[in-house]
Amino acid sequence: MTCLLAVGKFANTVSGFMQWALLTVETWCNEVGLSVNSDKTEPVAFTRKRKLPGLFELHFFGVTLSPSKPLKFQEVILDSGLNWREHVVEMKKAHNLL
């Protein structure tokens, strides 16, 4: 599971909304008897900023989620700045193998 976090002007407000959404998912999973591997859950902040002051740690099923830099989602590599460089390099490697 991947948490996509859009950071706006007020990072602490966005963090609060994201934590609320994670708590909602956690509650729903408990109600219907589903489990989520929280070790595979990573928040990604898509922003042009290098530093993100005001973001606080997110917790999901008792595990503190560590922010991810590059993220592979359905074979597309995304980074926090939505830069395609890593994805293109990976595709060139795959093309060379063929």
Buried (B, 14 or more C-beta within 10 A) or exposed (E): EBBEBEBEEEBEEBBEEBBEBBEEBBEEEEEEEEEBEBEEBBBBBEBEEEEBEEBEEBBBBEEEBEBBEBBEEEEEBBBBBEEEEBBEEBBEEEEEEE
